[in-house]
Amino acid sequence: MGILTSLFGFIIIMNIILGISIVFLERKNPPSTWAWLMVLLFIPILGFALYLVFGRSLYRKRIFTWDRKTWVEFKKNVKDQMEVFHNYQFRFNNPEMQEYSDIVYLHLRNDEAVFTQDNDIQIFTDGKEKFESLIADLERAEDHIHLQYYILRNDELGQRIARTLIKKAKQGVEVRLLYDDMGSRSLSKKFLQKLRKEGVQIEAFFPSTFFKINLEINYRNHRKLAIIDGKIGYIGGFNIGDEYLGKKKKFGYWRDTHLRVKGHAVNSMQTRFVLDWNHASRQDILYDERYYNALSSGNVGMQIVSSGPDSELEQIKYGYIKMILSAKEYIYIQTPYFIPDDSLLDALRIAAFSGVKVRLMIPNKPDHPFVYWATLSYSGELLTAGAEVYIYQNGFLHAKTIVVDGKIASVGTANIDVRSFQLNFEANAFIYDQEISKQLVDAFNHDIKLSTQMTEKLYSKRTIGIRFKESISRLISPVL
């Protein structure tokens, strides 16, 4: 009994110390702080273990390291562009984008996201079309293939991708495949061993170590990138799995958004992959000009912006808010998870109250129940500000897109929730171009025809059961 009493006393003392560190050292946002303090108060022993896994901050750690040559080249490009902005000498190829120079500067300063203006973009909203294009580009690879996905499955699509990678590796192409250990936890050792045996270099991000224990399990690399020969890049929401082709009855048709990019923005995508790979692998990718082989291919302006728990800044969220506050006519948002913090929710409210047409589209079914009910709750709150909310009915909506005034847009991996802004490693393309924005608006309007509109009247008729689920889910949303 004495041992148990001493152990319990030790746990209580550790809880108090942990609570103090959360308040004074971690400097979390108030809702998250209160949520963790409540967990420690009501379940002191389990809460202590949960915090060690899900609550620790990473931003004091140096996650990504550079080899000197890559660092010098990258920093030079950032420095040169910053100087041009400081001297008010920067010129947009498209004069109409001049009004968004402050957004470009925001990303350049906070994330060192170089702005390029010579890109060509192809938009995919269908998984079959996206993967047919990707596999065709993989087949044409001559020098290297770099793939990074949050989810990689050993199913029909995963096997097809694997066969293509093995084929190219046997032809002498450098093939690297990076996956997230948590997102791809169903992968078998046999599948991975076969890839390695056939010459594919493959690594896991934040892998489990001792007895499958993973203290970084809460910090997921949610990025989806593909770079072929340094000339072609892919970025967006599709992972590698049959459900993304609409082959799973649970979800039905999978509606997502992905981009195929040619132009110097591919260099930024390559740098992002190299940094993530070098963290996960003992075989670092060192600077080589052949990895940065991008060619001018169009006239679309864009920046590749990354964010993650290794930084105190929330770079992608800042970009979202800045876009919202720049709107004069409309804001169209598609997201599977809508759990905004106060800053982003207030920005949308202000836009709606100012006469800007705010349209939000969310899915009609959950892939994570608590997240779904929290999304419904926050969506209902937007209705009171005059926003329009649409429920996509043609399967599952997984797209992460924002379009403002038909001029600027963002497409990538970041959802509108605390996890994407603070806990996940994410990557988004911020696009400054009327034609691409128009294509995304057209896709949104097409999806409206496959959706039902949620009105204040309909929302007020929610059952007691749904209201209860919303309340509980919203309460714990800071730690979802």
SVG drawing of the C-alpha trace seen along z (x, -y; Angstrom):
<svg xmlns="http://www.w3.org/2000/svg" viewBox="-36 -51 64 61">
<polyline fill="none" stroke="black" stroke-width="0.4" points="0.0,0.0 2.9,-2.3 4.5,-1.8 1.2,-2.5 0.7,-5.7 4.2,-6.9 3.7,-6.1 0.4,-8.0 2.0,-10.9 4.8,-10.9 2.3,-11.0 0.4,-13.9 3.6,-15.9 4.6,-15.2 1.2,-16.3 1.6,-19.6 5.0,-20.1 3.7,-19.2 0.7,-21.5 3.1,-24.4 5.3,-23.7 2.2,-23.7 1.2,-27.1 4.5,-28.8 7.0,-27.0 5.1,-25.4 3.1,-28.6 0.3,-26.8 -2.9,-28.6 -5.4,-29.0 -8.0,-26.4 -5.3,-23.8 -3.8,-24.7 -7.1,-24.3 -7.9,-21.1 -4.7,-19.5 -5.0,-20.8 -8.5,-19.2 -7.1,-15.9 -4.4,-16.0 -6.9,-16.9 -9.5,-14.3 -7.3,-11.4 -3.9,-12.1 -2.1,-8.8 -3.4,-8.2 -3.4,-12.0 0.3,-12.1 1.0,-9.3 -1.2,-10.9 0.6,-14.2 4.0,-12.6 2.7,-11.2 0.2,-13.8 1.0,-17.1 4.7,-17.9 5.8,-20.8 8.5,-20.2 9.4,-23.7 12.4,-23.9 13.9,-21.0 15.9,-21.3 14.1,-18.8 15.5,-19.6 19.2,-20.2 20.8,-21.4 23.9,-20.4 26.0,-23.6 25.7,-23.8 21.9,-23.5 21.7,-26.0 23.9,-28.5 21.9,-28.3 18.6,-28.4 19.5,-31.4 20.9,-33.3 17.6,-33.1 15.6,-34.2 18.0,-37.0 17.9,-38.3 14.2,-38.3 13.8,-40.0 16.1,-42.8 14.0,-43.4 10.9,-43.6 12.5,-45.9 13.6,-48.3 10.1,-48.2 11.6,-47.0 9.7,-43.7 7.6,-43.4 4.8,-40.9 4.6,-39.5 0.8,-39.8 0.2,-43.5 -3.1,-42.5 -1.2,-40.4 0.6,-43.5 -2.2,-44.0 -1.2,-40.7 2.4,-41.6 1.9,-41.7 0.8,-38.0 3.9,-37.1 6.1,-39.0 4.4,-37.3 5.3,-33.9 8.8,-35.0 9.6,-36.4 7.9,-33.8 8.6,-30.6 11.3,-31.7 9.0,-30.7 10.5,-31.9 8.0,-33.4 8.3,-32.1 6.3,-33.3 7.1,-30.8 4.9,-27.8 2.4,-25.7 -0.3,-24.0 -2.7,-21.2 -5.5,-20.6 -6.8,-17.1 -10.1,-16.6 -10.4,-12.9 -8.1,-10.2 -8.0,-8.0 -6.9,-10.9 -4.3,-12.1 -2.6,-8.7 -2.7,-7.9 -0.8,-11.2 1.6,-10.5 2.4,-7.0 2.9,-8.1 5.4,-10.7 7.1,-8.1 7.4,-5.9 9.2,-8.7 11.7,-9.4 15.3,-9.4 17.3,-10.5 15.4,-10.5 12.0,-10.0 11.2,-11.4 7.8,-10.5 6.4,-11.5 3.0,-10.5 1.2,-10.5 -0.6,-7.2 0.9,-4.5 -1.2,-1.3 -0.3,2.2 -3.4,2.5 -4.0,2.5 -2.9,-1.1 0.0,-0.8 1.2,2.4 0.9,0.6 3.0,-2.3 5.5,0.2 5.9,2.1 6.6,-1.2 9.2,-2.3 10.9,1.1 11.0,1.0 12.6,-2.4 15.1,-1.5 16.2,1.5 16.7,-1.0 19.2,-2.9 16.9,-5.8 17.4,-6.9 14.1,-6.2 13.3,-7.5 10.0,-6.9 9.2,-8.6 6.0,-7.7 4.6,-8.7 4.9,-5.9 1.6,-6.7 -0.4,-7.3 1.0,-4.2 0.9,-2.0 -0.8,0.9 2.2,1.4 3.7,4.9 7.4,5.6 7.2,7.8 6.0,5.0 8.8,2.7 11.5,5.4 10.6,6.1 10.9,2.5 14.3,2.2 15.5,5.5 14.7,4.2 16.6,1.0 14.0,-1.5 15.3,-3.6 12.5,-3.9 12.2,-5.6 9.6,-6.3 9.1,-9.7 9.1,-9.5 9.2,-5.7 8.3,-3.7 11.3,-2.4 11.4,-0.4 8.5,2.0 6.5,0.0 6.5,-3.0 6.5,-6.3 6.6,-9.5 6.3,-11.5 3.1,-9.7 1.1,-13.0 3.3,-14.8 2.5,-13.5 4.1,-14.3 0.9,-15.0 2.7,-16.2 2.1,-14.7 4.8,-15.4 6.2,-13.9 9.2,-15.2 10.3,-13.6 13.7,-14.6 13.5,-17.9 11.2,-19.1 7.7,-17.9 6.1,-18.2 2.8,-17.0 1.2,-18.5 -2.2,-18.2 -4.6,-16.0 -4.5,-12.5 -2.6,-9.7 -1.7,-6.3 -4.6,-3.9 -7.6,-2.4 -10.0,-4.6 -8.6,-7.6 -9.8,-6.0 -13.3,-5.7 -13.0,-1.9 -14.1,-1.8 -17.8,-1.6 -17.4,-3.4 -16.5,-6.6 -17.7,-6.1 -16.4,-8.6 -13.3,-10.5 -13.4,-14.2 -10.0,-15.8 -7.7,-18.4 -4.2,-17.9 -1.8,-19.8 0.8,-18.9 3.4,-21.6 6.1,-22.5 8.4,-25.5 10.7,-26.8 8.2,-26.2 9.4,-22.5 12.7,-23.6 10.9,-24.6 9.1,-21.2 12.4,-19.5 14.0,-21.3 11.1,-20.4 11.4,-16.7 15.2,-16.8 14.8,-18.3 12.2,-15.7 14.2,-12.8 17.4,-13.9 15.6,-13.9 14.3,-10.4 17.3,-8.8 20.9,-8.2 21.8,-8.6 21.4,-12.3 20.7,-13.9 23.5,-16.3 23.2,-19.3 23.4,-18.4 22.3,-20.6 20.5,-17.7 18.0,-17.8 17.2,-21.4 16.5,-21.0 13.3,-23.0 12.5,-24.8 10.3,-27.8 7.0,-26.4 4.3,-29.0 3.3,-32.3 1.6,-31.2 2.9,-32.8 3.1,-30.6 4.9,-29.8 5.3,-26.5 4.6,-27.1 5.4,-24.6 4.4,-24.5 4.9,-22.2 5.3,-21.7 9.0,-22.5 8.1,-26.2 6.2,-28.6 4.8,-30.2 1.7,-28.8 2.8,-29.8 -0.1,-28.2 -2.7,-29.5 -1.3,-33.0 -1.6,-32.7 -5.2,-31.6 -6.1,-34.5 -4.3,-37.0 -6.1,-35.7 -9.5,-35.9 -8.9,-39.5 -7.9,-40.5 -11.2,-39.4 -13.5,-42.0 -16.1,-39.8 -16.0,-36.1 -14.2,-33.4 -14.7,-29.7 -13.5,-27.1 -13.5,-23.3 -12.2,-21.3 -13.0,-17.9 -12.3,-19.3 -13.4,-22.7 -12.2,-23.4 -10.9,-26.9 -9.3,-28.7 -10.6,-32.1 -8.4,-34.1 -9.4,-32.3 -13.1,-32.1 -13.1,-35.8 -11.5,-36.6 -14.3,-34.7 -17.0,-36.4 -15.5,-39.8 -15.5,-39.0 -19.1,-37.8 -20.3,-40.8 -18.5,-43.1 -20.5,-41.8 -18.0,-39.3 -19.7,-36.1 -18.3,-33.3 -19.0,-29.8 -17.9,-26.7 -18.2,-23.1 -17.7,-20.1 -18.3,-16.4 -21.6,-14.6 -19.9,-11.7 -17.0,-11.4 -13.7,-9.6 -13.0,-10.7 -16.3,-11.1 -15.2,-13.6 -13.7,-15.8 -16.9,-15.5 -19.2,-16.7 -16.9,-19.5 -16.8,-20.6 -20.6,-20.6 -20.7,-22.8 -18.3,-25.4 -20.0,-25.4 -23.3,-26.2 -21.7,-29.1 -20.6,-30.6 -24.3,-30.5 -25.1,-33.2 -22.6,-35.5 -24.3,-35.1 -22.1,-32.5 -23.3,-29.8 -22.5,-26.2 -22.8,-23.3 -22.7,-19.5 -21.1,-17.5 -23.3,-14.4 -21.4,-12.7 -19.0,-10.6 -16.3,-12.0 -14.9,-15.5 -11.2,-15.6 -10.1,-18.7 -8.2,-21.5 -8.8,-24.6 -9.4,-28.3 -10.1,-30.7 -10.4,-34.5 -12.1,-36.8 -11.1,-34.6 -7.5,-35.8 -5.6,-33.9 -5.9,-30.4 -4.3,-27.8 -4.2,-24.0 -2.4,-21.6 -2.5,-19.3 -3.5,-21.6 -7.1,-21.3 -8.7,-24.1 -8.1,-22.7 -5.7,-22.9 -3.9,-19.6 -3.0,-21.0 -1.9,-24.4 0.1,-23.2 0.7,-19.5 1.1,-18.2 3.9,-18.9 2.0,-20.4 2.7,-21.9 0.5,-24.1 0.8,-25.8 -0.3,-29.5 -1.2,-30.5 -1.5,-34.0 -3.3,-33.5 -6.8,-34.3 -7.0,-31.3 -6.1,-28.7 -8.4,-30.4 -11.2,-30.3 -10.8,-26.6 -11.0,-26.0 -14.1,-28.2 -15.7,-26.2 -14.9,-23.0 -16.5,-24.4 -19.6,-25.5 -19.8,-22.0 -19.7,-20.5 -22.5,-22.7 -24.8,-20.9 -23.8,-17.7 -24.4,-19.2 -27.2,-20.3 -27.2,-23.7 -27.3,-23.8 -29.5,-26.7 -29.9,-28.2 -33.4,-26.8 -32.2,-23.3 -29.3,-23.6 -31.7,-24.6 -33.6,-21.3 -30.7,-19.2 -31.6,-16.4 -30.5,-16.4 -28.2,-13.5 -26.4,-15.5 -26.2,-18.6 -24.6,-16.5 -22.0,-15.1 -21.2,-18.6 -20.7,-19.9 -18.4,-17.1 -16.5,-17.2 -16.1,-21.0 -14.9,-20.8 -12.0,-18.4 -11.3,-20.0 -8.1,-21.7 -6.5,-18.3 -8.1,-16.3"/>
</svg>
